[in-house]
Amino acid sequence: MESQYALSQKVGRQLHAAKHVLVTAESCTGGGVAALVTDVAGSSQWFDRAFVTYSNEAKHAMIGVKESTLETFGAVSEPVVQEMASGALAASQGTLAVAISGIAGPSGGSEHKPVGTVCFAWADTSGWQHVSTQYFTGSRREVRAQAVCYALQIISEHLSPVIE
């Protein structure tokens, strides 16, 4: 398995080659994707900004997630992360966004959304969109680390057919 840093370097090369600029909207990962990608020298060529929208109010105020979507589906839901990704693109110079919201634990889960549930959405300015809900295991730190890697892996897979 690739190290987090090696994956971040690979995604950076792919984003740069594809002329994409990444923007993140993160909740449970607390800016972990942004931190990892900015560990790579030269990331300013392919990374614009990060929105850490931990609270529902931040999701609404910073990136335009509708209050009705939050009330209907809850913060940890595919409709919310879809709006987070779209909102991050609209509020930035980015051309490709990833949004993440989940329950990292050790508490906060429910029968329908257990600890380790993480929802993701990706979108770009060409109209590509992808959503996914994953169920990770481990400690809070492990769930967050798995979510960061998964977010980057999907970006890499999306860009792989274009750029290797």
PyMOL commands that place a pseudoatom at each C-alpha (Angstrom):
pseudoatom trace, name=CA, resn=MET, resi=1, chain=A, elem=C, hetatm=0, pos=[0.000, 0.000, 0.000]
pseudoatom trace, name=CA, resn=GLU, resi=2, chain=A, elem=C, hetatm=0, pos=[1.231, 3.474, -0.856]
pseudoatom trace, name=CA, resn=SER, resi=3, chain=A, elem=C, hetatm=0, pos=[2.183, 5.727, 2.016]
pseudoatom trace, name=CA, resn=GLN, resi=4, chain=A, elem=C, hetatm=0, pos=[-0.022, 8.749, 2.568]
pseudoatom trace, name=CA, resn=TYR, resi=5, chain=A, elem=C, hetatm=0, pos=[2.757, 11.051, 1.415]
pseudoatom trace, name=CA, resn=ALA, resi=6, chain=A, elem=C, hetatm=0, pos=[3.497, 9.016, -1.735]
pseudoatom trace, name=CA, resn=LEU, resi=7, chain=A, elem=C, hetatm=0, pos=[-0.219, 9.043, -2.584]
pseudoatom trace, name=CA, resn=SER, resi=8, chain=A, elem=C, hetatm=0, pos=[-0.326, 12.800, -2.062]
pseudoatom trace, name=CA, resn=GLN, resi=9, chain=A, elem=C, hetatm=0, pos=[2.684, 13.275, -4.346]
pseudoatom trace, name=CA, resn=LYS, resi=10, chain=A, elem=C, hetatm=0, pos=[1.072, 11.108, -7.037]
pseudoatom trace, name=CA, resn=VAL, resi=11, chain=A, elem=C, hetatm=0, pos=[-2.217, 13.003, -6.843]
pseudoatom trace, name=CA, resn=GLY, resi=12, chain=A, elem=C, hetatm=0, pos=[-0.303, 16.272, -7.058]
pseudoatom trace, name=CA, resn=ARG, resi=13, chain=A, elem=C, hetatm=0, pos=[1.464, 15.165, -10.233]
pseudoatom trace, name=CA, resn=GLN, resi=14, chain=A, elem=C, hetatm=0, pos=[-1.843, 14.014, -11.709]
pseudoatom trace, name=CA, resn=LEU, resi=15, chain=A, elem=C, hetatm=0, pos=[-3.667, 17.233, -10.812]
pseudoatom trace, name=CA, resn=HIS, resi=16, chain=A, elem=C, hetatm=0, pos=[-0.848, 19.349, -12.228]
pseudoatom trace, name=CA, resn=ALA, resi=17, chain=A, elem=C, hetatm=0, pos=[-0.663, 17.336, -15.458]
pseudoatom trace, name=CA, resn=ALA, resi=18, chain=A, elem=C, hetatm=0, pos=[-4.447, 17.498, -15.884]
pseudoatom trace, name=CA, resn=LYS, resi=19, chain=A, elem=C, hetatm=0, pos=[-4.402, 21.244, -15.140]
pseudoatom trace, name=CA, resn=HIS, resi=20, chain=A, elem=C, hetatm=0, pos=[-6.781, 20.755, -12.210]
pseudoatom trace, name=CA, resn=VAL, resi=21, chain=A, elem=C, hetatm=0, pos=[-6.724, 22.769, -9.007]
pseudoatom trace, name=CA, resn=LEU, resi=22, chain=A, elem=C, hetatm=0, pos=[-7.975, 20.995, -5.888]
pseudoatom trace, name=CA, resn=VAL, resi=23, chain=A, elem=C, hetatm=0, pos=[-10.250, 22.477, -3.245]
pseudoatom trace, name=CA, resn=THR, resi=24, chain=A, elem=C, hetatm=0, pos=[-11.400, 20.572, -0.151]
pseudoatom trace, name=CA, resn=ALA, resi=25, chain=A, elem=C, hetatm=0, pos=[-14.464, 20.795, 2.066]
pseudoatom trace, name=CA, resn=GLU, resi=26, chain=A, elem=C, hetatm=0, pos=[-13.786, 18.738, 5.159]
pseudoatom trace, name=CA, resn=SER, resi=27, chain=A, elem=C, hetatm=0, pos=[-15.694, 17.995, 8.324]
pseudoatom trace, name=CA, resn=CYS, resi=28, chain=A, elem=C, hetatm=0, pos=[-14.629, 14.873, 10.262]
pseudoatom trace, name=CA, resn=THR, resi=29, chain=A, elem=C, hetatm=0, pos=[-11.116, 14.939, 8.771]
pseudoatom trace, name=CA, resn=GLY, resi=30, chain=A, elem=C, hetatm=0, pos=[-10.570, 18.476, 10.079]
pseudoatom trace, name=CA, resn=GLY, resi=31, chain=A, elem=C, hetatm=0, pos=[-8.420, 19.557, 7.148]
pseudoatom trace, name=CA, resn=GLY, resi=32, chain=A, elem=C, hetatm=0, pos=[-6.456, 16.324, 6.928]
pseudoatom trace, name=CA, resn=VAL, resi=33, chain=A, elem=C, hetatm=0, pos=[-6.620, 16.153, 3.135]
pseudoatom trace, name=CA, resn=ALA, resi=34, chain=A, elem=C, hetatm=0, pos=[-5.474, 19.763, 2.854]
pseudoatom trace, name=CA, resn=ALA, resi=35, chain=A, elem=C, hetatm=0, pos=[-2.635, 19.172, 5.312]
pseudoatom trace, name=CA, resn=LEU, resi=36, chain=A, elem=C, hetatm=0, pos=[-1.432, 16.099, 3.459]
pseudoatom trace, name=CA, resn=VAL, resi=37, chain=A, elem=C, hetatm=0, pos=[-1.496, 17.661, 0.001]
pseudoatom trace, name=CA, resn=THR, resi=38, chain=A, elem=C, hetatm=0, pos=[0.247, 20.826, 1.184]
pseudoatom trace, name=CA, resn=ASP, resi=39, chain=A, elem=C, hetatm=0, pos=[3.047, 18.690, 2.632]
pseudoatom trace, name=CA, resn=VAL, resi=40, chain=A, elem=C, hetatm=0, pos=[4.114, 18.268, -1.003]
pseudoatom trace, name=CA, resn=ALA, resi=41, chain=A, elem=C, hetatm=0, pos=[6.461, 20.964, -2.295]
pseudoatom trace, name=CA, resn=GLY, resi=42, chain=A, elem=C, hetatm=0, pos=[4.948, 22.866, -5.199]
pseudoatom trace, name=CA, resn=SER, resi=43, chain=A, elem=C, hetatm=0, pos=[1.360, 22.150, -4.151]
pseudoatom trace, name=CA, resn=SER, resi=44, chain=A, elem=C, hetatm=0, pos=[0.456, 25.797, -4.725]
pseudoatom trace, name=CA, resn=GLN, resi=45, chain=A, elem=C, hetatm=0, pos=[0.398, 24.919, -8.439]
pseudoatom trace, name=CA, resn=TRP, resi=46, chain=A, elem=C, hetatm=0, pos=[-2.504, 22.497, -7.951]
pseudoatom trace, name=CA, resn=PHE, resi=47, chain=A, elem=C, hetatm=0, pos=[-4.145, 23.319, -4.603]
pseudoatom trace, name=CA, resn=ASP, resi=48, chain=A, elem=C, hetatm=0, pos=[-6.318, 26.389, -4.009]
pseudoatom trace, name=CA, resn=ARG, resi=49, chain=A, elem=C, hetatm=0, pos=[-7.876, 26.246, -0.550]
pseudoatom trace, name=CA, resn=ALA, resi=50, chain=A, elem=C, hetatm=0, pos=[-9.582, 24.214, 2.140]
pseudoatom trace, name=CA, resn=PHE, resi=51, chain=A, elem=C, hetatm=0, pos=[-12.852, 24.722, 3.924]
pseudoatom trace, name=CA, resn=VAL, resi=52, chain=A, elem=C, hetatm=0, pos=[-12.959, 23.046, 7.323]
pseudoatom trace, name=CA, resn=THR, resi=53, chain=A, elem=C, hetatm=0, pos=[-16.678, 23.067, 7.974]
pseudoatom trace, name=CA, resn=TYR, resi=54, chain=A, elem=C, hetatm=0, pos=[-17.022, 21.052, 11.131]
pseudoatom trace, name=CA, resn=SER, resi=55, chain=A, elem=C, hetatm=0, pos=[-20.319, 22.536, 12.291]
pseudoatom trace, name=CA, resn=ASN, resi=56, chain=A, elem=C, hetatm=0, pos=[-23.570, 22.635, 10.366]
pseudoatom trace, name=CA, resn=GLU, resi=57, chain=A, elem=C, hetatm=0, pos=[-23.474, 26.433, 10.576]
pseudoatom trace, name=CA, resn=ALA, resi=58, chain=A, elem=C, hetatm=0, pos=[-20.043, 26.466, 8.914]
pseudoatom trace, name=CA, resn=LYS, resi=59, chain=A, elem=C, hetatm=0, pos=[-21.283, 24.156, 6.165]
pseudoatom trace, name=CA, resn=HIS, resi=60, chain=A, elem=C, hetatm=0, pos=[-24.160, 26.554, 5.518]
pseudoatom trace, name=CA, resn=ALA, resi=61, chain=A, elem=C, hetatm=0, pos=[-22.321, 29.869, 5.927]
pseudoatom trace, name=CA, resn=MET, resi=62, chain=A, elem=C, hetatm=0, pos=[-19.039, 29.047, 4.190]
pseudoatom trace, name=CA, resn=ILE, resi=63, chain=A, elem=C, hetatm=0, pos=[-20.051, 26.787, 1.301]
pseudoatom trace, name=CA, resn=GLY, resi=64, chain=A, elem=C, hetatm=0, pos=[-23.788, 27.160, 0.977]
pseudoatom trace, name=CA, resn=VAL, resi=65, chain=A, elem=C, hetatm=0, pos=[-25.104, 23.815, 2.178]
pseudoatom trace, name=CA, resn=LYS, resi=66, chain=A, elem=C, hetatm=0, pos=[-28.848, 24.300, 2.496]
pseudoatom trace, name=CA, resn=GLU, resi=67, chain=A, elem=C, hetatm=0, pos=[-30.233, 24.204, 6.016]
pseudoatom trace, name=CA, resn=SER, resi=68, chain=A, elem=C, hetatm=0, pos=[-33.093, 22.082, 4.684]
pseudoatom trace, name=CA, resn=THR, resi=69, chain=A, elem=C, hetatm=0, pos=[-30.620, 19.484, 3.375]
pseudoatom trace, name=CA, resn=LEU, resi=70, chain=A, elem=C, hetatm=0, pos=[-28.877, 19.352, 6.743]
pseudoatom trace, name=CA, resn=GLU, resi=71, chain=A, elem=C, hetatm=0, pos=[-32.189, 19.018, 8.591]
pseudoatom trace, name=CA, resn=THR, resi=72, chain=A, elem=C, hetatm=0, pos=[-33.600, 16.388, 6.232]
pseudoatom trace, name=CA, resn=PHE, resi=73, chain=A, elem=C, hetatm=0, pos=[-30.563, 14.140, 5.801]
pseudoatom trace, name=CA, resn=GLY, resi=74, chain=A, elem=C, hetatm=0, pos=[-28.127, 15.085, 8.578]
pseudoatom trace, name=CA, resn=ALA, resi=75, chain=A, elem=C, hetatm=0, pos=[-24.556, 16.285, 8.216]
pseudoatom trace, name=CA, resn=VAL, resi=76, chain=A, elem=C, hetatm=0, pos=[-23.278, 12.766, 7.533]
pseudoatom trace, name=CA, resn=SER, resi=77, chain=A, elem=C, hetatm=0, pos=[-25.099, 12.089, 4.283]
pseudoatom trace, name=CA, resn=GLU, resi=78, chain=A, elem=C, hetatm=0, pos=[-24.470, 11.953, 0.574]
pseudoatom trace, name=CA, resn=PRO, resi=79, chain=A, elem=C, hetatm=0, pos=[-26.786, 14.898, -0.214]
pseudoatom trace, name=CA, resn=VAL, resi=80, chain=A, elem=C, hetatm=0, pos=[-24.842, 17.090, 2.228]
pseudoatom trace, name=CA, resn=VAL, resi=81, chain=A, elem=C, hetatm=0, pos=[-21.407, 16.175, 0.864]
pseudoatom trace, name=CA, resn=GLN, resi=82, chain=A, elem=C, hetatm=0, pos=[-22.656, 16.746, -2.686]
pseudoatom trace, name=CA, resn=GLU, resi=83, chain=A, elem=C, hetatm=0, pos=[-23.652, 20.275, -1.697]
pseudoatom trace, name=CA, resn=MET, resi=84, chain=A, elem=C, hetatm=0, pos=[-20.339, 20.702, 0.129]
pseudoatom trace, name=CA, resn=ALA, resi=85, chain=A, elem=C, hetatm=0, pos=[-18.371, 19.781, -3.011]
pseudoatom trace, name=CA, resn=SER, resi=86, chain=A, elem=C, hetatm=0, pos=[-20.449, 22.049, -5.245]
pseudoatom trace, name=CA, resn=GLY, resi=87, chain=A, elem=C, hetatm=0, pos=[-20.235, 24.877, -2.739]
pseudoatom trace, name=CA, resn=ALA, resi=88, chain=A, elem=C, hetatm=0, pos=[-16.466, 24.538, -2.404]
pseudoatom trace, name=CA, resn=LEU, resi=89, chain=A, elem=C, hetatm=0, pos=[-16.074, 24.788, -6.171]
pseudoatom trace, name=CA, resn=ALA, resi=90, chain=A, elem=C, hetatm=0, pos=[-18.321, 27.849, -6.292]
pseudoatom trace, name=CA, resn=ALA, resi=91, chain=A, elem=C, hetatm=0, pos=[-16.461, 29.587, -3.443]
pseudoatom trace, name=CA, resn=SER, resi=92, chain=A, elem=C, hetatm=0, pos=[-12.960, 28.998, -4.796]
pseudoatom trace, name=CA, resn=GLN, resi=93, chain=A, elem=C, hetatm=0, pos=[-10.674, 28.971, -7.798]
pseudoatom trace, name=CA, resn=GLY, resi=94, chain=A, elem=C, hetatm=0, pos=[-10.636, 25.171, -7.690]
pseudoatom trace, name=CA, resn=THR, resi=95, chain=A, elem=C, hetatm=0, pos=[-11.592, 22.969, -10.614]
pseudoatom trace, name=CA, resn=LEU, resi=96, chain=A, elem=C, hetatm=0, pos=[-11.878, 19.695, -8.663]
pseudoatom trace, name=CA, resn=ALA, resi=97, chain=A, elem=C, hetatm=0, pos=[-13.376, 19.346, -5.187]
pseudoatom trace, name=CA, resn=VAL, resi=98, chain=A, elem=C, hetatm=0, pos=[-13.597, 16.658, -2.552]
pseudoatom trace, name=CA, resn=ALA, resi=99, chain=A, elem=C, hetatm=0, pos=[-16.001, 16.871, 0.385]
pseudoatom trace, name=CA, resn=ILE, resi=100, chain=A, elem=C, hetatm=0, pos=[-15.979, 14.662, 3.477]
pseudoatom trace, name=CA, resn=SER, resi=101, chain=A, elem=C, hetatm=0, pos=[-18.357, 14.338, 6.430]
pseudoatom trace, name=CA, resn=GLY, resi=102, chain=A, elem=C, hetatm=0, pos=[-18.463, 11.460, 8.854]
pseudoatom trace, name=CA, resn=ILE, resi=103, chain=A, elem=C, hetatm=0, pos=[-18.500, 10.020, 12.332]
pseudoatom trace, name=CA, resn=ALA, resi=104, chain=A, elem=C, hetatm=0, pos=[-14.928, 9.367, 13.411]
pseudoatom trace, name=CA, resn=GLY, resi=105, chain=A, elem=C, hetatm=0, pos=[-15.820, 8.329, 16.958]
pseudoatom trace, name=CA, resn=PRO, resi=106, chain=A, elem=C, hetatm=0, pos=[-15.344, 7.107, 19.512]
pseudoatom trace, name=CA, resn=SER, resi=107, chain=A, elem=C, hetatm=0, pos=[-18.955, 8.219, 20.089]
pseudoatom trace, name=CA, resn=GLY, resi=108, chain=A, elem=C, hetatm=0, pos=[-21.654, 9.886, 18.040]
pseudoatom trace, name=CA, resn=GLY, resi=109, chain=A, elem=C, hetatm=0, pos=[-22.775, 6.918, 16.000]
pseudoatom trace, name=CA, resn=SER, resi=110, chain=A, elem=C, hetatm=0, pos=[-26.224, 5.418, 15.691]
pseudoatom trace, name=CA, resn=GLU, resi=111, chain=A, elem=C, hetatm=0, pos=[-27.761, 2.207, 14.405]
pseudoatom trace, name=CA, resn=HIS, resi=112, chain=A, elem=C, hetatm=0, pos=[-28.143, 3.711, 10.925]
pseudoatom trace, name=CA, resn=LYS, resi=113, chain=A, elem=C, hetatm=0, pos=[-24.900, 5.684, 10.985]
pseudoatom trace, name=CA, resn=PRO, resi=114, chain=A, elem=C, hetatm=0, pos=[-22.378, 3.820, 13.120]
pseudoatom trace, name=CA, resn=VAL, resi=115, chain=A, elem=C, hetatm=0, pos=[-19.001, 5.182, 14.142]
pseudoatom trace, name=CA, resn=GLY, resi=116, chain=A, elem=C, hetatm=0, pos=[-16.744, 4.920, 11.093]
pseudoatom trace, name=CA, resn=THR, resi=117, chain=A, elem=C, hetatm=0, pos=[-19.432, 6.032, 8.614]
pseudoatom trace, name=CA, resn=VAL, resi=118, chain=A, elem=C, hetatm=0, pos=[-17.913, 8.577, 6.244]
pseudoatom trace, name=CA, resn=CYS, resi=119, chain=A, elem=C, hetatm=0, pos=[-19.632, 10.178, 3.244]
pseudoatom trace, name=CA, resn=PHE, resi=120, chain=A, elem=C, hetatm=0, pos=[-17.636, 11.562, 0.331]
pseudoatom trace, name=CA, resn=ALA, resi=121, chain=A, elem=C, hetatm=0, pos=[-18.395, 13.588, -2.774]
pseudoatom trace, name=CA, resn=TRP, resi=122, chain=A, elem=C, hetatm=0, pos=[-16.136, 14.632, -5.603]
pseudoatom trace, name=CA, resn=ALA, resi=123, chain=A, elem=C, hetatm=0, pos=[-16.985, 17.078, -8.361]
pseudoatom trace, name=CA, resn=ASP, resi=124, chain=A, elem=C, hetatm=0, pos=[-15.185, 19.009, -11.036]
pseudoatom trace, name=CA, resn=THR, resi=125, chain=A, elem=C, hetatm=0, pos=[-15.983, 21.939, -13.265]
pseudoatom trace, name=CA, resn=SER, resi=126, chain=A, elem=C, hetatm=0, pos=[-16.492, 19.687, -16.298]
pseudoatom trace, name=CA, resn=GLY, resi=127, chain=A, elem=C, hetatm=0, pos=[-19.546, 18.113, -14.626]
pseudoatom trace, name=CA, resn=TRP, resi=128, chain=A, elem=C, hetatm=0, pos=[-18.004, 14.904, -13.236]
pseudoatom trace, name=CA, resn=GLN, resi=129, chain=A, elem=C, hetatm=0, pos=[-19.492, 13.917, -9.888]
pseudoatom trace, name=CA, resn=HIS, resi=130, chain=A, elem=C, hetatm=0, pos=[-19.050, 10.887, -7.682]
pseudoatom trace, name=CA, resn=VAL, resi=131, chain=A, elem=C, hetatm=0, pos=[-20.433, 10.059, -4.226]
pseudoatom trace, name=CA, resn=SER, resi=132, chain=A, elem=C, hetatm=0, pos=[-19.608, 7.253, -1.849]
pseudoatom trace, name=CA, resn=THR, resi=133, chain=A, elem=C, hetatm=0, pos=[-20.270, 6.191, 1.708]
pseudoatom trace, name=CA, resn=GLN, resi=134, chain=A, elem=C, hetatm=0, pos=[-17.635, 4.073, 3.391]
pseudoatom trace, name=CA, resn=TYR, resi=135, chain=A, elem=C, hetatm=0, pos=[-17.543, 2.281, 6.727]
pseudoatom trace, name=CA, resn=PHE, resi=136, chain=A, elem=C, hetatm=0, pos=[-14.099, 2.381, 8.319]
pseudoatom trace, name=CA, resn=THR, resi=137, chain=A, elem=C, hetatm=0, pos=[-12.952, 0.693, 11.511]
pseudoatom trace, name=CA, resn=GLY, resi=138, chain=A, elem=C, hetatm=0, pos=[-10.429, 1.561, 14.170]
pseudoatom trace, name=CA, resn=SER, resi=139, chain=A, elem=C, hetatm=0, pos=[-9.743, 4.460, 16.459]
pseudoatom trace, name=CA, resn=ARG, resi=140, chain=A, elem=C, hetatm=0, pos=[-10.753, 8.036, 15.712]
pseudoatom trace, name=CA, resn=ARG, resi=141, chain=A, elem=C, hetatm=0, pos=[-7.287, 8.705, 14.309]
pseudoatom trace, name=CA, resn=GLU, resi=142, chain=A, elem=C, hetatm=0, pos=[-7.430, 5.567, 12.144]
pseudoatom trace, name=CA, resn=VAL, resi=143, chain=A, elem=C, hetatm=0, pos=[-10.889, 6.393, 10.753]
pseudoatom trace, name=CA, resn=ARG, resi=144, chain=A, elem=C, hetatm=0, pos=[-9.732, 9.892, 9.839]
pseudoatom trace, name=CA, resn=ALA, resi=145, chain=A, elem=C, hetatm=0, pos=[-6.524, 8.616, 8.221]
pseudoatom trace, name=CA, resn=GLN, resi=146, chain=A, elem=C, hetatm=0, pos=[-8.448, 6.037, 6.179]
pseudoatom trace, name=CA, resn=ALA, resi=147, chain=A, elem=C, hetatm=0, pos=[-10.876, 8.750, 5.038]
pseudoatom trace, name=CA, resn=VAL, resi=148, chain=A, elem=C, hetatm=0, pos=[-8.050, 11.036, 3.899]
pseudoatom trace, name=CA, resn=CYS, resi=149, chain=A, elem=C, hetatm=0, pos=[-6.428, 8.236, 1.903]
pseudoatom trace, name=CA, resn=TYR, resi=150, chain=A, elem=C, hetatm=0, pos=[-9.717, 7.145, 0.358]
pseudoatom trace, name=CA, resn=ALA, resi=151, chain=A, elem=C, hetatm=0, pos=[-10.475, 10.711, -0.728]
pseudoatom trace, name=CA, resn=LEU, resi=152, chain=A, elem=C, hetatm=0, pos=[-7.126, 10.950, -2.506]
pseudoatom trace, name=CA, resn=GLN, resi=153, chain=A, elem=C, hetatm=0, pos=[-7.358, 7.443, -3.996]
pseudoatom trace, name=CA, resn=ILE, resi=154, chain=A, elem=C, hetatm=0, pos=[-10.610, 8.286, -5.771]
pseudoatom trace, name=CA, resn=ILE, resi=155, chain=A, elem=C, hetatm=0, pos=[-9.077, 11.481, -7.168]
pseudoatom trace, name=CA, resn=SER, resi=156, chain=A, elem=C, hetatm=0, pos=[-6.119, 9.451, -8.401]
pseudoatom trace, name=CA, resn=GLU, resi=157, chain=A, elem=C, hetatm=0, pos=[-8.376, 6.823, -9.982]
pseudoatom trace, name=CA, resn=HIS, resi=158, chain=A, elem=C, hetatm=0, pos=[-10.431, 9.545, -11.665]
pseudoatom trace, name=CA, resn=LEU, resi=159, chain=A, elem=C, hetatm=0, pos=[-7.332, 11.162, -13.134]
pseudoatom trace, name=CA, resn=SER, resi=160, chain=A, elem=C, hetatm=0, pos=[-5.505, 7.901, -14.000]
pseudoatom trace, name=CA, resn=PRO, resi=161, chain=A, elem=C, hetatm=0, pos=[-7.233, 7.297, -17.354]
pseudoatom trace, name=CA, resn=VAL, resi=162, chain=A, elem=C, hetatm=0, pos=[-6.126, 10.762, -18.402]
pseudoatom trace, name=CA, resn=ILE, resi=163, chain=A, elem=C, hetatm=0, pos=[-2.738, 11.032, -16.712]
pseudoatom trace, name=CA, resn=GLU, resi=164, chain=A, elem=C, hetatm=0, pos=[-0.493, 8.265, -15.446]
for i in range(1, 164): cmd.bond("trace and resi %d" % i, "trace and resi %d" % (i + 1))
show_as sticks, trace
zoom trace
